[in-house]
């Protein structure tokens, strides 16, 4: 059963990466503007269906990723109960938070585009700060929770709780996110979209892969 759930985890991370592409593939001519620099100028060029499809794909992706993190946590718990349960609890809660984060990000452009289309662009500066304030706590707390399994997986691998090569400790969302950010900093024109935008989700997929390899 755990092997099947870990396969779901791998697939879930890949689905989340597809959701990231649908939402965040904007082109290197995109500029940040608006309150807090959270509005992208290329939103007006992007079709509404992309944001809707991104939410749907992320919904199924996060469910599958949750199953994978549950499997990974239970595998770790066979050697270290506390570490395993922390992985499972934070992983399951974090994927719920992850879906909230992703949905919130996808709702922003839909709201912005409707305001602009209806000739109420002047309301953006009034509405969006309130929107960000309301979503801030669950947004950041959920994101942090989703990063916890990356930390616990590193500990589990380095302490021998998981029977995988030690270099697998590099296969997680935190490391992948750092790589993505670094690529963008080195050359934003080339790496403004891919692979930077999908790196955290690919790291999530790798946690499913770790669960699979541990069981083989």
Backbone bond lengths (Angstrom), bond angles and torsions (degrees), N, CA, C in turn:
res aa  C-N    CA-C-N  psi(-1)  N-CA   C-N-CA  omega(-1)  CA-C   N-CA-C  phi
1 X - - - 1.459 - - 1.525 111.10 -
2 X 1.343 117.00 -43.63 1.461 120.69 -178.28 1.530 111.44 -61.80
3 X 1.343 116.08 -34.80 1.459 119.64 178.99 1.527 110.06 -63.92
4 X 1.323 116.51 -44.23 1.470 120.89 178.30 1.523 111.00 -61.72
5 X 1.318 116.41 -42.86 1.464 120.47 -179.42 1.529 111.01 -66.07
6 X 1.331 117.06 -36.03 1.461 120.13 177.92 1.527 111.39 -67.93
7 X 1.338 116.49 -35.74 1.471 120.20 174.81 1.530 109.23 -62.30
8 X 1.335 115.92 -42.05 1.466 119.66 175.38 1.530 110.37 -58.93
9 X 1.337 116.40 -39.09 1.458 120.78 179.41 1.519 112.12 -61.77
10 X 1.332 115.88 -43.20 1.466 121.01 177.44 1.530 110.63 -61.96
11 X 1.330 115.71 -47.28 1.465 120.52 179.70 1.526 110.43 -63.95
12 X 1.334 116.09 -39.58 1.465 120.49 -179.44 1.517 112.15 -60.35
13 X 1.321 116.80 -43.64 1.463 120.20 178.05 1.518 111.81 -62.98
14 X 1.332 116.77 -39.06 1.465 121.03 178.64 1.530 110.69 -66.80
15 X 1.336 116.70 -38.88 1.468 120.09 176.27 1.525 110.69 -63.40
16 X 1.324 116.15 -41.04 1.471 119.69 177.62 1.528 110.73 -62.25
17 X 1.331 116.41 -35.75 1.470 120.22 177.23 1.527 110.62 -65.08
18 X 1.329 116.89 -38.88 1.465 120.79 176.48 1.528 109.67 -63.84
19 X 1.339 115.94 -41.56 1.459 120.26 176.64 1.518 111.46 -60.51
20 X 1.327 116.97 -38.36 1.465 121.38 177.59 1.527 110.97 -63.06
21 X 1.333 116.74 -41.19 1.458 120.84 -179.55 1.525 110.64 -65.50
22 X 1.327 116.65 -44.18 1.467 120.62 179.73 1.528 111.03 -59.38
23 X 1.332 115.93 -39.86 1.460 120.16 -177.27 1.528 113.08 -82.85
24 X 1.321 117.06 -42.69 1.468 120.30 -163.04 1.522 115.06 -109.62
25 X 1.323 118.67 3.51 1.462 120.15 177.73 1.524 107.69 -84.19
26 X 1.321 116.31 95.39 1.468 121.57 -170.19 1.529 113.69 -111.89
27 X 1.316 118.48 -19.31 1.454 120.23 -177.09 1.517 111.67 98.98
28 X 1.339 116.56 151.07 1.462 119.79 -173.65 1.521 113.51 -77.57
29 X 1.351 118.20 -1.31 1.462 120.02 175.51 1.527 111.76 -92.38
30 X 1.335 116.03 1.98 1.463 120.19 179.93 1.527 111.16 -68.84
31 X 1.328 115.21 144.50 1.457 121.00 178.02 1.526 109.85 -127.48
32 X 1.329 116.48 146.16 1.459 122.31 175.88 1.527 109.34 -87.78
33 X 1.326 115.82 135.16 1.451 120.03 -179.47 1.530 109.10 -151.03
34 X 1.330 116.57 -173.76 1.460 121.32 175.11 1.512 114.08 74.97
35 X 1.355 116.68 -172.90 1.469 122.33 -178.00 1.528 111.96 -57.20
36 X 1.336 115.69 120.34 1.454 119.77 178.13 1.521 114.07 69.63
37 X 1.327 117.76 9.22 1.460 120.48 -178.18 1.514 113.03 66.77
38 X 1.338 117.36 28.61 1.459 121.66 -175.16 1.524 114.15 -99.41
39 X 1.324 116.83 2.50 1.457 120.51 179.29 1.523 109.07 -105.12
40 X 1.339 116.23 133.90 1.461 121.97 -179.97 1.519 109.78 -102.82
41 X 1.324 116.56 130.73 1.458 120.60 -176.66 1.526 112.72 -64.13
42 X 1.327 117.35 -27.88 1.466 120.10 -177.60 1.518 113.51 -81.88
43 X 1.335 118.02 -0.02 1.461 119.57 175.16 1.521 111.37 -56.45
44 X 1.326 116.34 -37.72 1.467 120.11 -176.49 1.525 111.70 -66.25
45 X 1.332 117.47 -19.52 1.462 121.32 179.58 1.524 112.23 -90.37
46 X 1.330 117.25 -13.67 1.460 121.83 -173.63 1.525 110.95 -92.60
47 X 1.335 115.93 138.16 1.464 121.13 -179.14 1.526 110.92 -72.16
48 X 1.340 115.96 145.57 1.464 121.07 179.61 1.523 112.41 -58.49
49 X 1.334 116.82 -34.52 1.463 119.67 -175.55 1.523 112.14 -59.89
50 X 1.331 116.72 -29.24 1.461 119.31 -179.46 1.525 111.88 -63.22
51 X 1.320 116.66 -41.85 1.460 120.22 -179.32 1.530 111.18 -70.92
52 X 1.333 115.93 -39.16 1.469 120.20 177.87 1.524 110.30 -65.02
53 X 1.341 116.39 -46.65 1.462 120.94 179.27 1.526 111.01 -62.89
54 X 1.325 116.39 -36.05 1.461 120.77 179.68 1.527 111.32 -62.51
55 X 1.339 115.97 -42.00 1.468 119.98 177.88 1.525 110.90 -63.12
56 X 1.328 116.62 -43.77 1.469 121.17 -178.68 1.526 110.85 -64.12
57 X 1.342 116.42 -46.96 1.470 120.40 179.96 1.526 110.43 -62.53
58 X 1.330 116.45 -42.33 1.464 120.36 179.73 1.523 111.33 -65.28
59 X 1.324 117.50 -33.69 1.463 121.36 178.51 1.529 110.34 -58.90
60 X 1.325 115.95 -52.24 1.459 119.64 179.88 1.536 111.14 -70.62
61 X 1.320 115.95 -34.73 1.461 119.27 178.44 1.513 112.32 -63.77
62 X 1.327 117.30 -42.20 1.465 120.43 -179.46 1.530 111.77 -69.67
63 X 1.327 116.89 -34.77 1.465 119.47 175.67 1.525 110.22 -62.41
64 X 1.336 115.99 -47.26 1.462 120.42 179.97 1.533 110.92 -64.94
65 X 1.332 116.55 -39.78 1.462 120.33 178.48 1.523 110.90 -63.98
66 X 1.328 116.97 -36.78 1.465 121.08 177.51 1.525 110.69 -60.59
67 X 1.334 116.66 -42.23 1.466 120.14 178.52 1.523 110.63 -62.96
68 X 1.335 116.15 -39.50 1.458 120.24 178.74 1.517 112.43 -65.62
69 X 1.326 117.21 -40.09 1.466 120.90 179.57 1.525 111.14 -70.92
70 X 1.314 116.26 -33.19 1.472 119.56 174.04 1.526 109.81 -62.27
71 X 1.329 115.82 -45.49 1.461 120.38 178.72 1.528 111.12 -61.13
72 X 1.329 116.85 -46.61 1.460 120.72 -179.33 1.526 110.77 -61.36
73 X 1.328 116.44 -42.35 1.460 120.27 179.59 1.516 112.28 -62.64
74 X 1.317 116.63 -41.62 1.466 120.27 179.90 1.527 111.26 -68.38
75 X 1.323 116.70 -33.36 1.468 119.65 176.45 1.528 110.55 -67.07
76 X 1.321 116.29 -42.04 1.466 120.32 178.24 1.519 110.09 -65.76
77 X 1.335 117.20 -37.38 1.468 122.10 -177.26 1.521 112.50 -62.89
78 X 1.320 117.99 -21.72 1.462 120.51 177.38 1.526 111.54 -64.33
79 X 1.337 116.78 -25.76 1.464 121.36 179.14 1.531 112.24 -110.01
80 X 1.329 116.82 -31.68 1.472 121.87 -178.52 1.524 107.79 -143.50
81 X 1.331 116.10 99.82 1.463 121.76 -173.31 1.519 112.42 -59.71
82 X 1.335 116.63 -48.45 1.459 120.51 -176.75 1.526 110.80 -62.51
83 X 1.321 116.48 -47.87 1.460 121.18 -179.12 1.532 110.66 -62.31
84 X 1.315 115.69 -39.03 1.460 120.30 -179.86 1.516 112.29 -66.33
85 X 1.326 116.35 -44.36 1.468 119.53 -179.27 1.525 111.63 -69.58
86 X 1.328 117.00 -34.40 1.469 119.71 175.88 1.530 109.28 -62.82
87 X 1.326 116.43 -41.92 1.461 121.27 177.83 1.522 110.88 -60.63
88 X 1.325 116.03 -47.09 1.461 120.94 -177.46 1.523 111.83 -65.74
89 X 1.335 116.59 -50.18 1.465 120.48 -175.87 1.524 111.35 -65.52
90 X 1.328 116.34 -49.30 1.471 119.44 -179.41 1.523 111.04 -68.48
91 X 1.333 116.52 -34.34 1.455 119.73 179.03 1.516 112.00 -65.76
92 X 1.333 116.59 -46.37 1.465 120.10 -179.67 1.528 111.14 -67.47
93 X 1.325 116.38 -43.99 1.465 119.81 177.92 1.523 110.43 -66.43
94 X 1.328 116.69 -37.76 1.454 121.28 -178.02 1.515 112.99 -66.60
95 X 1.333 118.06 -35.63 1.460 119.58 178.59 1.522 110.71 -68.51
96 X 1.329 117.12 -33.11 1.465 119.86 173.41 1.527 109.01 -63.77
97 X 1.336 115.48 -46.29 1.457 120.22 176.40 1.510 111.87 -62.02
98 X 1.329 116.46 -37.55 1.449 120.99 179.43 1.519 112.11 -62.60
99 X 1.327 116.05 -39.58 1.461 119.16 177.81 1.527 110.72 -67.42
100 X 1.329 116.49 -37.52 1.465 119.81 176.70 1.527 109.99 -62.90
101 X 1.319 116.42 -45.03 1.465 121.28 179.13 1.525 110.32 -58.18
102 X 1.327 115.75 -49.73 1.460 120.16 -176.66 1.530 110.99 -64.66
103 X 1.319 117.06 -44.07 1.459 120.83 -179.94 1.520 111.03 -62.77
104 X 1.334 116.37 -41.35 1.464 120.48 178.64 1.522 110.58 -60.29
105 X 1.321 116.73 -43.60 1.462 120.87 179.75 1.531 111.42 -64.73
106 X 1.337 117.01 -36.26 1.459 120.44 -179.11 1.528 112.66 -75.21
107 X 1.332 116.82 -29.09 1.462 120.80 179.55 1.529 110.66 -71.00
108 X 1.330 117.06 -32.56 1.468 121.24 -179.13 1.531 112.83 -51.66
109 X 1.332 118.97 -55.87 1.467 118.76 -177.75 1.524 113.35 -64.78
110 X 1.325 117.35 -34.62 1.465 119.88 178.36 1.526 110.28 -63.71
111 X 1.327 115.87 -42.96 1.464 120.68 178.27 1.531 110.45 -65.75
112 X 1.323 115.79 -44.92 1.464 120.76 -179.06 1.533 111.11 -60.98
113 X 1.333 116.66 -46.40 1.455 121.06 -177.84 1.525 111.86 -62.51
114 X 1.334 117.38 -38.60 1.469 119.94 179.35 1.520 110.68 -66.99
115 X 1.332 116.06 -39.87 1.464 118.90 178.24 1.519 111.19 -62.44
116 X 1.326 116.28 -43.53 1.460 120.93 179.92 1.531 110.58 -66.33
117 X 1.342 116.77 -44.63 1.465 121.37 -178.70 1.531 111.99 -61.47
118 X 1.344 115.56 -34.34 1.467 120.03 -178.02 1.527 112.41 -88.98
119 X 1.326 116.12 6.03 1.448 119.85 177.84 1.514 114.73 75.77
120 X 1.329 116.14 26.19 1.460 120.49 -178.83 1.530 111.50 -118.10
121 X 1.316 116.57 37.20 1.463 120.46 179.26 1.524 111.78 -59.57
122 X 1.340 115.61 -23.94 1.463 119.95 179.85 1.518 112.44 -67.47
123 X 1.348 116.50 -17.28 1.463 120.42 -178.98 1.532 112.69 -85.58
124 X 1.315 116.60 -10.40 1.465 120.72 -177.58 1.525 111.26 -57.00
125 X 1.338 116.30 -46.46 1.466 120.46 -177.91 1.529 112.43 -66.26
126 X 1.331 117.23 -19.02 1.460 120.48 179.28 1.524 112.06 -93.04
127 X 1.326 116.86 -37.13 1.461 121.48 -174.92 1.521 112.85 -82.94
128 X 1.332 116.76 -45.00 1.463 119.44 -172.09 1.531 114.21 -65.48
129 X 1.341 120.18 -40.76 1.465 118.35 176.40 1.525 112.96 -58.85
130 X 1.338 117.21 -37.35 1.467 121.00 176.77 1.520 110.48 -66.63
131 X 1.316 115.88 -40.14 1.464 122.46 178.08 1.529 110.75 -60.74
132 X 1.335 116.51 -46.58 1.463 121.05 179.90 1.526 111.22 -65.01
133 X 1.314 116.46 -40.69 1.461 120.43 -178.93 1.518 111.36 -62.92
134 X 1.334 116.61 -41.13 1.466 121.22 -179.35 1.526 111.57 -66.72
135 X 1.336 116.86 -34.77 1.466 120.64 -175.15 1.523 113.67 -92.94
136 X 1.326 117.52 -8.39 1.471 121.45 -169.38 1.523 113.80 -57.50
137 X 1.347 117.79 -52.25 1.467 119.11 -173.84 1.528 112.73 -64.29
138 X 1.356 119.19 -56.10 1.468 117.58 179.01 1.517 112.52 -62.52
139 X 1.330 117.18 -29.31 1.464 120.96 179.26 1.525 110.40 -61.32
140 X 1.316 117.08 -56.98 1.461 120.68 -175.68 1.525 112.78 -74.19
141 X 1.343 117.61 -37.06 1.464 120.27 179.01 1.521 110.46 -65.87
142 X 1.346 116.30 -42.36 1.456 120.06 178.45 1.516 111.90 -63.64
143 X 1.324 116.48 -38.88 1.464 120.67 -179.87 1.525 110.88 -66.29
144 X 1.331 116.28 -40.81 1.463 120.61 178.66 1.521 110.82 -63.36
145 X 1.348 116.57 -44.37 1.452 120.70 179.10 1.523 111.64 -59.10
146 X 1.328 116.21 -37.84 1.456 120.35 -179.02 1.527 112.10 -69.35
147 X 1.323 117.41 -21.22 1.458 121.44 177.83 1.532 112.76 -83.41
148 X 1.340 117.08 -19.19 1.468 120.38 -176.69 1.528 112.57 -58.73
149 X 1.353 119.99 -45.20 1.470 118.90 178.73 1.521 113.78 -58.27
150 X 1.331 117.35 -27.21 1.461 119.62 176.09 1.524 110.58 -64.86
151 X 1.321 115.91 -41.46 1.464 121.09 179.49 1.529 110.57 -68.38
152 X 1.335 116.01 -46.96 1.467 119.46 -177.63 1.526 111.38 -66.92
153 X 1.329 117.28 -31.96 1.468 119.14 178.47 1.525 110.56 -67.23
154 X 1.333 116.71 -37.98 1.471 120.54 177.14 1.531 109.65 -61.91
155 X 1.328 116.09 -46.79 1.469 120.39 179.61 1.524 110.16 -61.52
156 X 1.337 116.44 -43.92 1.467 120.80 -178.14 1.526 111.41 -63.58
157 X 1.320 116.59 -39.36 1.468 120.04 -179.65 1.523 111.04 -70.06
158 X 1.328 117.14 -45.33 1.467 120.83 -176.64 1.523 112.47 -70.82
159 X 1.336 117.90 -24.56 1.467 121.32 179.88 1.527 112.37 -96.86
160 X 1.321 116.86 2.06 1.458 120.08 176.08 1.515 115.69 83.96
161 X 1.323 117.91 12.45 1.468 120.13 177.64 1.524 111.64 -73.27
162 X 1.318 116.00 -22.12 1.457 121.62 176.56 1.527 108.76 -119.85
163 X 1.319 115.90 133.01 1.463 121.38 -176.49 1.525 110.08 -88.98
164 X 1.320 114.82 71.33 1.466 121.49 178.40 1.529 107.22 -136.27
165 X 1.339 118.06 160.73 1.474 120.21 177.61 1.528 111.12 -57.01
166 X 1.328 116.51 146.12 1.461 120.61 -177.17 1.528 112.70 -60.75
167 X 1.328 117.67 -30.62 1.460 119.23 -178.10 1.531 111.72 -68.51
168 X 1.338 116.70 -12.82 1.466 120.37 175.20 1.528 110.92 -63.71
169 X 1.338 116.56 -15.09 1.468 119.82 177.37 1.528 111.25 -62.54
170 X 1.325 116.90 -17.93 1.470 121.26 178.69 1.524 111.92 -83.44
171 X 1.324 116.99 -10.60 1.465 121.22 -176.04 1.521 110.41 -91.22
172 X 1.307 116.08 80.96 1.468 119.81 178.57 1.523 109.86 -156.76
173 X 1.320 115.47 168.46 1.465 121.04 -173.29 1.525 113.55 -63.17
174 X 1.324 117.25 -36.86 1.465 119.92 -177.50 1.524 111.03 -65.42
175 X 1.329 116.66 -48.60 1.465 120.99 179.42 1.519 110.30 -63.05
176 X 1.328 116.73 -44.90 1.457 120.37 -179.12 1.529 110.95 -64.11
177 X 1.336 117.26 -38.25 1.459 121.18 179.32 1.526 110.30 -65.10
178 X 1.335 116.88 -40.68 1.465 120.97 177.80 1.527 110.15 -62.07
179 X 1.329 116.64 -41.28 1.464 120.76 178.03 1.535 110.13 -62.15
180 X 1.333 116.19 -45.23 1.459 120.07 179.92 1.513 112.94 -61.73
181 X 1.329 116.33 -44.12 1.472 120.97 178.74 1.520 110.67 -64.07
182 X 1.331 116.35 -41.36 1.465 121.17 -179.94 1.523 111.23 -62.56
183 X 1.330 116.79 -42.64 1.464 120.41 178.80 1.524 110.95 -61.37
184 X 1.327 116.36 -41.61 1.463 119.83 178.84 1.521 111.60 -64.35
185 X 1.339 116.06 -38.57 1.463 119.86 179.89 1.525 111.16 -68.45
186 X 1.329 116.76 -36.50 1.459 121.11 -177.96 1.525 111.64 -70.49
187 X 1.341 116.04 -41.19 1.468 119.44 -178.82 1.523 108.88 -155.00
188 X 1.315 115.34 89.11 1.457 119.75 -176.55 1.529 111.99 -65.41
189 X 1.330 117.77 -34.63 1.461 120.00 -178.59 1.519 111.56 -62.05
190 X 1.338 116.95 -38.02 1.461 121.21 -177.94 1.523 111.45 -84.57
191 X 1.336 116.64 -41.29 1.460 120.30 -171.68 1.532 114.11 -109.22
192 X 1.348 116.78 20.60 1.464 118.35 -177.34 1.525 111.23 -64.37
193 X 1.327 118.26 -27.77 1.462 121.82 179.17 1.532 111.37 -107.74
194 X 1.327 116.00 -75.55 1.467 120.40 -177.82 1.516 110.58 -105.79
195 X 1.345 117.42 145.59 1.458 126.16 -1.65 1.533 114.64 -89.19
196 X 1.328 117.09 3.68 1.459 120.02 -171.46 1.513 114.83 -53.73
197 X 1.339 117.39 -40.45 1.457 119.73 -173.57 1.528 113.70 -71.32
198 X 1.334 117.82 -20.13 1.465 119.50 -176.95 1.527 113.34 -103.45
199 X 1.325 117.48 -3.03 1.465 120.16 -170.18 1.533 114.23 -60.69
200 X 1.353 120.04 -46.72 1.474 118.31 179.03 1.529 112.50 -59.89
201 X 1.337 117.01 -39.69 1.467 120.56 179.37 1.527 111.18 -67.94
202 X 1.318 116.89 -37.69 1.466 119.75 176.35 1.519 110.61 -64.67
203 X 1.343 116.09 -35.90 1.458 119.71 175.21 1.514 111.23 -63.47
204 X 1.326 116.78 -37.35 1.459 121.73 176.69 1.526 110.45 -64.22
205 X 1.322 116.29 -40.21 1.462 120.66 176.92 1.522 110.83 -62.10
206 X 1.339 116.64 -36.70 1.461 120.95 -179.04 1.535 111.98 -65.35
207 X 1.314 117.23 -28.87 1.472 119.52 176.02 1.516 110.13 -65.37
208 X 1.339 116.23 -34.38 1.453 119.38 173.86 1.520 110.76 -66.81
209 X 1.338 116.25 -39.60 1.455 121.06 178.24 1.527 111.15 -63.06
210 X 1.315 116.19 -40.28 1.475 120.52 178.08 1.529 109.97 -60.19
211 X 1.328 116.33 -43.06 1.471 119.87 177.74 1.508 111.98 -61.85
212 X 1.333 116.38 -38.19 1.466 120.26 179.53 1.520 110.62 -66.11
213 X 1.325 116.71 -49.79 1.476 120.91 -177.62 1.530 110.67 -62.92
214 X 1.312 117.61 -37.63 1.467 120.96 179.42 1.523 112.45 -61.29
215 X 1.313 116.56 -28.80 1.467 121.11 -176.25 1.524 112.93 -91.30
216 X 1.330 116.83 -13.83 1.481 119.75 -177.31 1.519 112.10 -84.39
